[in-house]
Amino acid sequence: QKFSSVLMLRLAFQSLGVVFGDLGTSPLYVFYNAFPHGVNDDEDVIGALSLIIYTLTLIPLVKYVFVVLRANDNGQGGTLALYSLLCRHAKISTIPNQHKTDEDLTTYSRQTYEENSLAAKIKRWLETRAYKRNCLLILVLLGTCTAIGDGILTPAISVLSASGGIKVQNPNMSTDIVVLVAVIILIGVFSMQHFGTDKVGWLFAPIVLIWFILIGSVGALNIHKHGSSVLKAYNPVYIYRYFRRNGNSSNTWTVLGGIMLSITGTEALFADLCHFPVLAIQIAFTFIVFPCLLLAYTGQAAYIISNKQHVNDAFYRSIPDAIYWPAFVIATAAAIIASQATISATYSIIKQALALGCFPRVKVVHTSKKFLGQIYIPDINWLLLILCIAVTAGFKNQSQIGNAYGTAVVIVMLVTTFLMVPIMLLVWKSHWILVVTFIVLSLMVELPYFWACILKIDQGGWVPLVIAIAFFIIMYVWHYCTVKRYEFEMHSKVSMAWILGLGPSLGLVRVPGIGFVYTELASGVPHIFSHFITNLPAIHSVVVFVCVKYLPVYTVPVEERFLVRRIGPKNFHIFRCIARYGYKDLHKKDDDFEKMLFDCLTLFIRLESMMDGYSDSDEFSLPEQRTEGSINTAFLADKTVNTMCSNGDLSYSSQDSIVPVQSPLGVNNLLTYSSQTNRTVSNEVEFLNRCRDAGVVHILGNTIVRARRDSGIIKKISVDYLYAFMRRICRENSVMFNIPHESLLNVGQIYYI
């Protein structure tokens, strides 16, 4: 989408409050974590500053702002967005429920490859073995789980660092008081989440802009006051001199682990991309964030050289007394905003994982009528609060939380680096030399930081690993059992010939009403249907197989969401409806899913009558016009699928293929359509209405997964206890689609894996 220059500048200003809060609050704690035991040599400060300068240049500026941000999925960022982008360009999805009609969506963009190109070879290599797809999924889940850990550690370290300003002016104050203040602020931050960022977001950008101006101005003042000799750190030679002087000592790796915190929030910058265009973020970072951060760190380094004893609280010590308390208030507000941005990004990550079948179903609340991406997940919110308080009260100091934070950040960055390789080869079709250059430059910076963080595992670095492992087990077990359930549905589905052999009555009593049978299959008859009619002597007059599936796209437009087709002859009154969603789409509480399904059936019947006498090879277009009292023909065309015709007589494919078509008739032909056909359509629509009035029943399959008796102990614990527990506490499909309890019928099955 193209924006005017004025609007782009306004969006760049607004992005400050949403995207850069975490990155902007890093000066609160970087030097404290880099030199936890004090500073002895001015050259160490110069070397550390030089490392900060070029780390900020290579990672946030070059790698993310000008390279990784371009790898977005239609404006969506984050690890799972990269995975969805790859799933569209190669068949690497572990749940093979996609159909060729899904590729016709307006939001489903993909590339074509020449047979012998490097991209085609990479694509075939990824698709050949299942273990390659599983390894890629594990890598994505690892990055996702570590990013969730960021949502716990960012509020803890940001708020605790800001609260530490109280003790600077009151040296005799107990550390417990500072921790108590931080916990109270954290409780307030998480308690306000249900209001949504839209209601308080208008305050974010001005506060963060004031914050950047403040730290930049204080930095410039300290450079002027304490000497400009610190500017020699902009010469990268001092990085080499620092490592040559300190060698491979433990102090060197301690400094690196602290400097790593200068780029915290960079991954959140990518995850929050959905709110703004790439150019707006590039403008804000290049002209405001980057220079202000450089001034802030340079000014702090100049102050530390003159006041080595104040390295532990250099940020607050370097602020002039006249503006100390206003600066403290702004710092606290900036820390809250940084926490808000990371918490919101965590909600988005959970929502994406849920849509891709990698997380138990939880309640997702849409908090804004204007912005689709602004959501609130109550269960995750309170879990994050408990873990945040535990981390803050457990460690009580910035150093150990900083060690944990650095470990989480560098792991997410490494995962993004590795995912960018197939993105550059498959999506961008980049030359291999460019790919190698990107990998070398990224790993040259990230691997030393990764090693520095690993060395601090026993000093708090174990926290994000424990959090990531816990979430990884939950997500992988849920995804594994979801895939096994889908495979069970595929292998046990009933053939179309079986349905046709039953005849119009299906061998049972057809009672008035509509039965919506929910299944994960996009073709074929689900096993729960045969299980149902085998045990009950009756079925409804109209049967609709409903498949709700998520595609690797950020959204599916409403007018393209549903595909409908008829199964068997017309007197069978059996249909299939496929509802397609993207990973950003929400099931809103006010959506009447039952009404949407019924409307789709009615529209399908009307269009189907217009298709009689035309073969599948005919291609027609439908005018996008609307007349008063007539149906929306453009809306109809996108929501229907073809029944296979031959010489005017209906015949049916045993494979139940789904092929969208367009109507052969324009509006004028529609108005002059034969009265006999109109009567036929009216009769079937009237029959459908009578069935709806008689009663609607939603039949849901409740497949219980159990481990086989000969399974290993790990598999039994994962499936029989962990997965079973998550199934009991997660939301049911009936709740997600607002199905009335009195209209719900569960059909249970047990499947052993």
Long-range contacts (C-beta under 8 A, 24 or more apart in sequence): 1-277, 3-277, 3-279, 3-280, 8-277, 8-279, 8-280, 8-283, 9-283, 11-276, 11-277, 11-280, 12-276, 12-280, 12-281, 12-283, 12-284, 13-205, 13-209, 13-284, 14-205, 14-276, 14-280, 15-205, 15-275, 15-276, 15-280, 15-281, 15-284, 16-204, 16-205, 16-208, 16-209, 16-212, 16-284, 16-288, 16-289, 17-201, 17-203, 17-204, 17-205, 17-206, 17-207, 17-208, 17-337, 18-197, 18-201, 18-204, 18-205, 18-272, 18-275, 18-276, 18-341, 18-344, 19-268, 19-269, 19-272, 19-273, 19-275, 19-276, 19-281, 19-284, 19-341, 20-208, 20-212, 20-265, 20-269, 20-284, 20-285, 20-289, 21-204, 21-208, 21-265, 21-334, 21-337, 21-338, 21-339, 21-340, 21-341, 22-154, 22-158, 22-264, 22-265, 22-268, 22-269, 22-338, 22-341, 22-342, 23-60, 23-263, 23-264, 23-265, 23-266, 23-268, 23-269, 23-289, 23-293, 24-208, 24-211, 24-212, 24-215, 24-265, 24-289, 24-292, 24-293, 24-334, 24-338, 25-158, 25-161, 25-162, 25-211, 25-265, 25-331, 25-334, 25-335, 25-338, 26-261, 26-262, 26-263, 26-264, 26-265, 26-293, 27-215, 27-293, 27-296, 27-297, 27-300, 27-315, 28-158, 28-161, 28-162, 28-315, 28-331, 28-335, 29-157, 29-161, 29-261, 29-315, 29-398, 29-402, 30-258, 30-259, 30-261, 30-262, 30-297, 31-258, 31-300, 31-301, 31-304, 31-311, 31-314, 31-315, 32-161, 32-258, 32-311, 32-312, 32-313, 32-314, 32-398, 32-399, 32-402, 33-257, 33-258, 33-261, 33-398, 33-399, 33-402, 33-403, 33-406, 34-254, 34-255, 34-257, 34-258, 34-259, 35-255, 35-258, 35-304, 35-311, 36-254, 36-258, 36-312, 36-399, 37-254, 38-308, 38-309, 38-311, 38-312, 39-304, 39-308, 39-311, 40-308, 42-305, 43-238, 43-241, 43-242, 43-245, 44-242, 44-246, 44-255, 45-230, 45-301, 45-304, 45-305, 46-230, 46-232, 46-233, 46-238, 46-242, 46-301, 46-305, 47-233, 47-238, 47-239, 47-241, 47-242, 47-243, 47-245, 47-246, 47-255, 48-242, 48-255, 48-258, 48-259, 48-301, 49-230, 49-233, 49-297, 49-298, 49-301, 50-233, 50-234, 50-235, 50-236, 50-238, 50-239, 50-242, 51-239, 51-242, 51-255, 51-256, 51-259, 52-259, 52-262, 52-297, 53-233, 53-234, 53-294, 53-297, 53-298, 54-236, 54-239, 55-259, 55-260, 55-262, 55-263, 55-445, 56-262, 56-263, 56-290, 56-293, 56-294, 58-441, 58-445, 59-263, 59-266, 59-413, 59-442, 59-445, 59-446, 60-263, 60-266, 60-269, 60-285, 60-290, 61-285, 61-286, 61-290, 62-441, 63-438, 63-441, 63-442, 64-266, 64-269, 64-270, 65-269, 65-281, 65-282, 65-285, 65-286, 66-282, 67-420, 67-438, 68-270, 68-416, 68-420, 69-270, 69-273, 69-278, 69-281, 69-282, 70-278, 71-420, 71-423, 71-424, 71-427, 71-428, 72-273, 72-278, 73-553, 73-554, 74-107, 74-109, 74-553, 74-554, 75-273, 75-274, 75-277, 75-554, 76-273, 76-274, 76-554, 76-583, 76-584, 77-270, 77-271, 77-272, 77-273, 77-274, 78-147, 78-270, 78-271, 78-273, 78-345, 78-348, 78-349, 78-352, 79-140, 79-143, 79-144, 79-147, 79-271, 79-349, 79-412, 79-415, 79-416, 79-419, 80-140, 80-144, 80-349, 80-352, 80-353, 80-356, 80-583, 81-352, 81-554, 82-140, 82-416, 82-419, 82-420, 82-423, 83-136, 83-137, 83-140, 83-356, 83-419, 83-552, 84-352, 84-356, 84-552, 84-553, 84-554, 84-583, 85-423, 85-427, 85-552, 86-136, 86-419, 86-422, 86-423, 86-426, 86-427, 87-552, 88-552, 88-553, 89-123, 89-426, 89-427, 90-123, 90-126, 90-127, 90-422, 90-426, 91-127, 92-126, 92-127, 92-132, 92-133, 92-136, 93-133, 93-552, 94-133, 94-134, 94-137, 94-479, 94-483, 95-357, 95-482, 95-483, 95-486, 97-486, 97-520, 97-521, 97-522, 97-549, 98-551, 98-552, 99-522, 99-523, 99-658, 101-563, 101-641, 101-658, 101-659, 101-660, 102-551, 102-580, 104-660, 105-551, 105-553, 105-556, 105-557, 105-560, 105-580, 106-557, 106-560, 107-553, 107-554, 107-555, 107-556, 107-557, 107-582, 108-551, 108-553, 111-426, 111-427, 111-429, 113-429, 117-429, 118-425, 118-432, 119-425, 119-426, 119-429, 122-422, 122-425, 122-426, 123-426, 126-422, 137-479, 138-476, 139-415, 139-418, 139-419, 140-415, 140-419, 141-358, 141-472, 141-475, 141-476, 141-479, 142-411, 142-415, 142-468, 142-472, 143-411, 143-412, 143-415, 143-416, 143-419, 144-349, 144-353, 144-358, 144-471, 144-475, 145-467, 145-468, 145-469, 145-471, 145-472, 145-475, 146-408, 146-411, 146-412, 146-415, 146-464, 146-468, 147-267, 147-271, 147-345, 147-346, 147-349, 147-408, 147-412, 148-346, 148-349, 148-350, 148-467, 148-468, 148-471, 149-408, 149-463, 149-464, 149-467, 149-468, 149-471, 150-264, 150-267, 150-268, 150-342, 150-345, 150-346, 150-405, 150-408, 150-409, 150-412, 151-342, 151-343, 151-345, 151-346, 151-349, 151-384, 152-384, 152-387, 152-388, 152-391, 152-467, 153-391, 153-401, 153-404, 153-405, 153-408, 153-463, 153-464, 154-264, 154-265, 154-268, 154-338, 154-339, 154-342, 154-405, 155-186, 155-189, 155-338, 155-339, 155-342, 155-343, 155-384, 155-388, 156-182, 156-186, 156-388, 156-391, 156-392, 156-401, 157-398, 157-401, 157-402, 157-405, 158-335, 158-336, 158-338, 158-339, 159-185, 159-186, 159-189, 159-332, 159-335, 159-336, 159-339, 159-392, 160-392, 160-397, 160-398, 160-401, 161-335, 161-398, 162-328, 162-331, 162-332, 162-334, 162-335, 163-332, 164-313, 164-316, 164-398, 165-316, 165-327, 165-328, 165-331, 165-332, 166-328, 167-313, 168-313, 168-316, 168-317, 169-324, 175-396, 175-397, 176-396, 179-392, 179-393, 179-396, 182-392, 183-389, 183-392, 183-393, 185-332, 185-335, 185-336, 186-339, 186-385, 186-388, 186-389, 186-392, 187-385, 187-389, 189-336, 189-339, 189-340, 189-343, 190-343, 190-381, 190-382, 190-384, 190-385, 190-388, 193-343, 193-376, 193-381, 194-365, 194-367, 194-376, 194-378, 194-381, 195-367, 196-367, 196-368, 196-374, 196-376, 197-340, 197-344, 197-367, 197-368, 197-374, 198-367, 198-368, 198-370, 198-371, 198-374, 204-337, 204-340, 207-330, 207-333, 207-334, 207-337, 208-334, 208-337, 209-288, 210-330, 211-330, 211-331, 211-333, 211-334, 212-288, 212-289, 212-292, 212-293, 213-292, 214-323, 214-327, 214-330, 215-292, 215-293, 215-295, 215-296, 216-291, 216-292, 216-295, 216-296, 217-295, 218-296, 218-299, 218-318, 218-319, 218-320, 218-327, 219-292, 219-294, 219-295, 219-296, 219-297, 219-298, 219-299, 219-300, 220-295, 220-299, 221-299, 221-320, 222-299, 222-300, 222-302, 222-303, 222-318, 223-295, 223-298, 223-299, 223-302, 225-302, 226-302, 226-303, 226-305, 226-306, 227-302, 227-305, 227-306, 228-302, 229-305, 230-298, 230-301, 230-302, 230-305, 231-298, 233-298, 233-301, 250-455, 253-451, 253-452, 253-455, 253-456, 254-452, 254-456, 256-448, 256-449, 256-452, 257-402, 257-403, 257-406, 257-449, 257-452, 257-453, 257-455, 257-456, 258-402, 258-406, 259-449, 260-406, 260-409, 260-410, 260-449, 260-452, 260-453, 261-402, 261-405, 261-406, 261-409, 262-293, 262-297, 263-409, 264-405, 264-406, 264-409, 265-338, 265-342, 266-409, 266-413, 267-409, 267-412, 267-413, 267-416, 268-341, 268-342, 268-345, 270-416, 271-345, 271-348, 271-349, 272-341, 272-344, 272-345, 272-348, 274-348, 274-373, 274-554, 274-584, 275-371, 275-373, 343-381, 343-384, 344-374, 346-380, 346-384, 347-375, 347-376, 347-377, 347-380, 347-381, 348-373, 348-375, 348-584, 350-377, 350-380, 351-375, 351-377, 351-583, 351-584, 351-586, 352-583, 352-584, 353-475, 355-550, 355-581, 355-582, 355-583, 355-584, 355-585, 356-550, 356-552, 356-583, 357-478, 357-479, 357-482, 357-483, 357-550, 358-475, 358-476, 358-478, 358-479, 359-474, 359-475, 359-478, 360-474, 360-478, 360-726, 360-727, 360-729, 360-730, 361-730, 361-731, 361-732, 361-733, 361-736, 362-730, 362-731, 363-731, 364-586, 364-587, 366-586, 366-588, 372-555, 372-584, 372-586, 373-584, 375-586, 387-467, 391-463, 395-460, 399-459, 399-460, 400-459, 400-460, 401-460, 402-460, 403-453, 403-456, 403-459, 403-460, 403-461, 404-460, 404-461, 404-462, 404-463, 404-464, 405-464, 406-449, 406-452, 406-453, 406-456, 406-461, 407-453, 407-454, 407-456, 407-457, 407-461, 407-463, 407-464, 407-465, 408-464, 408-467, 408-468, 410-446, 410-449, 410-450, 410-453, 411-450, 411-464, 411-468, 413-442, 413-446, 414-443, 414-446, 414-447, 414-450, 417-442, 417-443, 417-446, 473-718, 473-722, 474-722, 474-726, 477-718, 477-719, 477-722, 477-723, 477-726, 478-723, 478-726, 480-718, 481-705, 481-719, 481-723, 481-753, 484-705, 484-751, 484-753, 485-520, 485-703, 485-705, 485-751, 486-520, 488-527, 488-703, 488-751, 488-753, 489-519, 489-520, 489-521, 489-526, 489-527, 489-701, 489-703, 490-521, 490-524, 492-527, 493-521, 493-524, 493-525, 493-526, 493-527, 494-524, 494-525, 494-526, 494-527, 494-529, 494-530, 495-524, 495-525, 495-654, 496-524, 496-525, 496-567, 496-568, 496-652, 496-653, 496-654, 496-655, 496-656, 497-654, 498-525, 498-530, 499-525, 499-567, 499-568, 499-572, 499-574, 500-568, 500-652, 504-569, 504-571, 504-572, 506-533, 506-539, 506-572, 507-533, 508-533, 508-536, 508-537, 508-538, 508-539, 509-537, 509-538, 509-539, 510-538, 510-539, 510-540, 510-541, 511-538, 511-539, 511-540, 511-541, 512-540, 512-541, 512-690, 512-691, 512-694, 512-695, 513-540, 513-541, 513-542, 513-691, 513-694, 513-695, 513-696, 513-697, 514-540, 514-541, 514-542, 514-543, 514-544, 514-598, 514-688, 514-691, 514-692, 514-694, 514-695, 514-696, 514-697, 515-539, 515-540, 515-542, 515-543, 515-544, 515-696, 515-697, 515-699, 516-544, 516-546, 516-594, 516-597, 516-696, 516-697, 516-698, 516-699, 517-543, 517-544, 517-545, 517-546, 517-699, 518-546, 518-547, 518-548, 518-698, 518-699, 518-700, 518-701, 518-733, 519-545, 519-546, 519-547, 519-701, 520-547, 520-549, 521-545, 521-547, 522-547, 522-549, 522-578, 522-658, 523-576, 523-655, 523-656, 523-657, 523-658, 524-656, 525-567, 526-701, 527-749, 528-699, 528-701, 528-703, 528-747, 528-749, 529-699, 531-747, 531-749, 532-699, 532-747, 540-691, 540-697, 541-573, 541-687, 541-691, 541-694, 542-573, 542-574, 542-575, 542-601, 542-688, 542-691, 543-573, 543-574, 543-575, 544-574, 544-575, 544-576, 544-577, 544-597, 544-601, 545-574, 545-575, 545-576, 545-577, 546-577, 546-578, 546-579, 546-597, 547-576, 547-577, 547-578, 547-579, 548-579, 548-581, 548-733, 548-737, 549-578, 549-579, 549-580, 549-581, 550-580, 550-581, 550-582, 550-583, 551-580, 551-581, 551-582, 552-583, 553-582, 553-583, 554-582, 554-583, 554-584, 555-582, 555-584, 555-585, 556-580, 556-581, 556-582, 556-585, 559-634, 559-635, 559-638, 559-639, 560-638, 560-639, 561-639, 562-596, 562-597, 562-600, 562-639, 563-639, 563-640, 563-641, 563-658, 563-660, 564-600, 564-601, 564-603, 564-604, 564-639, 564-640, 564-641, 565-604, 565-641, 565-642, 565-643, 565-656, 565-658, 566-604, 566-608, 566-643, 567-652, 567-656, 568-652, 569-650, 569-652, 570-650, 570-684, 573-687, 575-601, 575-604, 576-656, 576-658, 577-601, 578-658, 587-736, 587-737, 587-738, 589-738, 591-738, 592-738, 593-737, 593-738, 593-739, 594-696, 594-698, 594-739, 594-743, 598-688, 598-692, 600-639, 601-688, 602-685, 602-688, 603-631, 603-635, 603-636, 603-639, 603-640, 604-639, 604-640, 604-641, 605-681, 605-684, 605-685, 605-688, 606-631, 606-636, 606-681, 606-685, 607-636, 607-637, 607-640, 607-663, 608-640, 608-643, 609-677, 609-680, 609-681, 610-663, 610-664, 610-665, 610-670, 610-673, 611-642, 611-643, 611-645, 611-661, 611-663, 611-664, 612-645, 612-648, 612-677, 613-645, 613-648, 614-645, 614-664, 615-645, 615-646, 616-642, 616-644, 616-645, 616-659, 616-661, 618-664, 619-662, 620-661, 620-662, 620-663, 620-664, 620-665, 621-662, 622-662, 622-663, 622-665, 622-666, 623-666, 623-667, 625-667, 627-667, 627-671, 630-667, 630-670, 630-671, 633-663, 633-667, 633-670, 636-663, 637-661, 637-662, 637-663, 695-743, 696-743, 697-743, 697-744, 697-745, 698-734, 698-739, 698-743, 698-744, 698-745, 699-745, 699-746, 699-747, 700-732, 700-733, 700-734, 700-739, 700-744, 700-745, 700-746, 700-747, 701-746, 701-747, 701-749, 702-746, 702-747, 702-748, 702-749, 703-748, 703-749, 703-750, 703-751, 704-748, 704-749, 704-750, 704-751, 705-751, 705-752, 705-753, 706-750, 706-751, 706-752, 706-753, 707-752, 707-753, 708-752, 708-753, 711-753, 719-753
